[in-house]
Amino acid sequence: MASERQRGRPPHDDVLTPAEWRVAEAVRHGLSNPEIARRQGVSTDAVKYHVANALQKLGLSRRAELRHWTGIRRDSNLFKKESTVTDTLNLGPIAQLSRTVRDIEASRTWYRDVLGLQHMYSFGNLAFFDCAGIRLFLSEGEGSQTESIIYFKVDDVRSAHVTLASRGVEFLDAPHMIHRHQDGTEEWMAAFKDNEGRPLAIMAQVRS
C-alpha cells in the first residue's frame, strides 16, 4: 500500500511561512505585539507564536535582531529584482510625509473636506492623501512616535540601505514590505535617524 500523504500544513519554499512573514514585516516596521494583532485580526498569543518561530528558524535570539534582519520574502517583486550596490546614491523627491493624529475619522474628514486634499485610500486607522504628488500619511496615535517623518523615494531600497549604512547612518530597521496594492505593486521602506536623532525613511514602490 502506498504511503499515506503527510498531514498538516503544506510545505513552503521560503524560510518563513506566509503568516510568519506578515508578523516579521510588522516587527521590522516597529509595531508591538498588540498593534500587530489588532492590524492583522489575530490574537496576541498568535503573534508571539509566530515571532518565536521566526526567531528560531532564523537563528536569532532577540526581537531587536529580527527588526534588523535583511531577509526578503521569495514571493515578493523585490526578490525577483537584482540589486546593485554602488557608492553613488540619489535620494529621489520626497515621496511621503506622515503625521500622527488623535482621531482618524475626524482627521480624514477635515483633511478631505476642509483642506480639500484628494483622499487616496484608507484601511484601519490609517489614511492617505495626495498632495500634488507627495503622499500624506495619517495614523491614529500608534506607539510613542508623534513627530512627522519625511520619506525619501529611492529606486533600489536595498542598495540605498547598504550605501547609507556604510556612511554611518543609523537605521531603525531593515528594508521591509509595508503594503501590497491590489495591482501587485509593493511598498518597501526602511527608517533611519538624522544627525540629531530625528526620524527619516527611504521608500520604494516595486512593481512586478
DRENVO-48611 format. One record per atom (N, C-alpha, C): x, y, z. Coordinates in steps of 0.1 Angstrom, whole numbers, plus 5000, padded with zeros to 4 digits. Example, Ala and Ser with C-alpha at 12.3 -4.5 7.8 and 13.67 -1.06 7.14 Angstrom:
2
513249435078
512349555078
513249675078
512849785071
513749895071
512950005079
//
This chain:
208
500949885000
500050005000
500950125000
500550224992
501450344991
501350425004
502450485007
502450565020
501450675019
500850695031
499850805031
500450935030
499751035025
500251175024
500451235038
501551305040
501751365053
500751465055
500151465067
499151565071
499751685076
498951795077
499451925082
499552025072
500152135075
500252255066
501152215054
500852275042
501652245030
503052305032
504052245026
505452295027
505552435020
506452515025
506752645019
508152645014
508352715002
509652724996
510452845001
510052895013
510753015019
511152985033
512053065039
512553035052
511453055062
510453145060
509353165069
508053135061
506953095069
505653085063
505053215060
503953225052
503353355050
502953425062
502353355072
501953415084
503153475092
504253395092
505453445099
506053565092
505953565079
506453685071
505653805075
504353795075
503453905079
503853965092
504053875102
504453925115
505853985115
506753915108
508153965108
508254105102
507454125091
507454255085
506954365094
505954325102
505354425111
506354455123
507054355127
508054375137
509154465132
509554445119
510554525113
510054675111
508754685111
508154815110
508054885123
508454815134
508454875147
507154865155
506254775151
504954765158
505154665169
504354695180
504354605191
503454485189
503454385197
502654265195
501154305195
500654385205
499254425204
498854495191
499754585187
499454655174
499454565162
500354465162
500254365151
499054285152
498654245163
497454165165
496254235160
496154365164
494954445160
494954465145
496054495139
496054515125
495754395117
496254275121
496154155114
494954075118
494154115128
492954045132
493253915138
494353905146
494653775153
494953805167
495153705175
495353715190
496853755192
497153815203
498553845207
499353715209
498653615214
499353485215
499853435202
498953445191
499353405178
500553485173
500553615176
501753695172
502953655179
502853625192
504053585200
504553445194
503653365190
503953235185
504753245172
504253335163
504953355150
506353425152
506453515161
507753585164
508753475169
508253395178
509153295184
509653195173
508753155164
509053065153
510053125144
509853255140
510753325131
512153335137
512253375150
513553385157
514253255156
513553145159
514153015160
514652975146
513852995136
514252955122
515353035117
515453155121
516553245116
517753245124
517753175135
518853165144
519153295152
518053365154
518153495162
517653475176
518253555185
517853535199
516953645204
516953765198
516153875203
515253935192
514153995196
513254065187
514054185180
514954245187
515654355181
516454315169
516954185169
517754135158
516854105146
515654065149
514654045138
514354175131
514254285139
513954415133
515054455123
516254415125
517354455116
517754345106
517054235106
517354125097
516954165083
517854145073
517654195059
517054095050
516453985054
515853895045
514753945037
514553895025
513453935016
512653815012
511353825013
510453715011
510453674996
510453544993
510653494980
509453524970
508253554976
507153574967
506953724964
507953804968
507853954965
508453994952
508054104947
508654164935
510154194937
510454244949
511854284952
512754174951
512354054955
513153934955
513653904941
512753924931
513053894917
513953994910
514154104917
514954214910
516354214915
517354234906
518754234910
519054374917
519854364927
520254484934
521754504933
522154624928
523554664926
523954774936
524854744945
525254844955
526454924949
526255054949
527355144944
527555244955
528655324953
528955434962
528055554959
527455554947
526555674944
525255644949
524555754954
523255734960
522455864956
521355854949
520555964946
519155954953
519056034964
517756034970
516856104961
515756044959
514756104950
513956214957
512856254951
512056354957
511356304970
510856394978
510056344989
508856274985
508756144989
507556064984
506456074994
506756095007
505656085017
506056165029
505056225036
505156285049
504156215058
504456195070
503556125080
503256215091
502056195097
501656275109
500756185117
500956185131
500156115140
498956205144
497756145144
496556215148
495856145159
495056215167
494256155178
493056085173
492356135163
491056075158
491156065143
491355945138
491555935123
490255965115
489055935121
487855975113
487756125112
487856195123
487756345123
488856405114
490056345115
491156405107
490956375092
490456255089
490256225075
489156325069
488156345076
487156445072
487656585070
488456625080
489056765080
489956785068
490956695066
491956705056
491256695042
490256615041
489556605028
488556715025
487656755035
486656845032
487056995035
487857015045
488257145048
489457195040
490557105040
491757145032
491557115017
490657025014
490356985000
491356894994
492156815003
493156724997
492456604992
493056544981
492456424975
492756304984
491656234988
491756114996
492156004987
493255934990
493655824981
493055694986
493255654998
492655525004
492855525019
492155445025
492255425040
492155275043
492755235054
492455105059
492855105074
491855055082
492055055097
492155205101
493155225109
493355365115
494455445107
494555415094
495455485085
494755545074
495155665070
494555735058
495655805050
495455805037
496455855028
495855965018
496556075017
496056185008
497156214998
496756264986
497656304976
497856464977
499056504978
499356654979
500256684967
499656694955
500356724943
501556634941
501356504943
502356404940
503056364953
502956434964
503556394976
502456334985
502656214990
501656144998
501656185013
500556225018
500456255032
499856135039
500556075049
500155955056
499755995071
498455975074
497955995088
497755865095
498155855107
497955735115
497455775129
496555695134
495955735147
496755685159
497455775165
498155755178
498755625181
499655575171
500255445173
501655465180
501955395190
503255395197
503455535203
504755575205
505055695211
505555805201
505655755188
506155845178
505155945174
505356075177
504456185173
505056285163
506356275161
507056365152
506856325138
506656425129
506456395115
507656335109
507456245099
508656175093
508656215078
509856235073
510056265059
510456135052
509856095041
510155965034
510756005021
512055965018
512655995005
512455874996
512155904983
511955804973
513355754968
513555624967
514755574961
514355464950
515255444941
514955334931
515155194936
516255184944
516555054950
516755064965
515755014972
515755034987
516854954993
517254834988
518354754994
519654824992
519954874980
521154944977
521355074985
520255144986
520255274994
520555245009
519955135014
520155095028
521655065030
522254985021
523654945023
524555065022
524255155012
525155265010
525055365022
523855395027
523755485038
524355435051
524155305053
524655235065
526255245064
526855235052
528255235051
528755375054
527955475053
528255615056
528055655071
527655555079
527455575093
526055605097
525055595088
523655625091
523155515100
522455555110
521855455120
520455425116
520255305111
518955255107
518155195119
516855225119
516055165129
515555025126
515554995113
515054865108
515654835095
515554715090
515954675077
514854705067
515154715054
514154725044
513054615045
511754665045
510654565047
509454615039
508654515035
507454545028
506354595038
505754715035
504654755044
503254745038
503254725025
501854705019
502054655004
501054575000
500954524986
499654574981
499654654970
498354704965
497754594956
496454624953
495654524945
496254494932
496954594926
497654564913
498954494914
499354464927
500654394929
501754474932
501654614931
502754704935
503054694950
504254684953
504654674967
505354804972
505054834985
505654944991
506754895001
507954944999
509054905008
509655025014
510155005027
510755125034
511755075044
512555165049
513455145060
513655285067
513555285080
513655405088
515055425093
515455555094
516755585100
516655715107
517755755114
517855875121
518755985114
518356115116
519256215111
520356245121
521256345119
522356365128
521956415142
520656455143
520156495156
519156395162
519156275156
518256165161
516856175157
516456255148
515056265144
514756165132
513556125131
513256015121
513156055107
513755975098
513655985084
513455845078
513155835065
512955705059
513255705044
513655595039
513655575025
512555485021
512055505009
510955415005
510955394990
510455284985
510355254971
509155174968
508655194956
507555114950
508155014941
507854894943
508354784934
507254714927
507354724914
506354664905
506854534900
505854444896
506254314891
506854324877
//
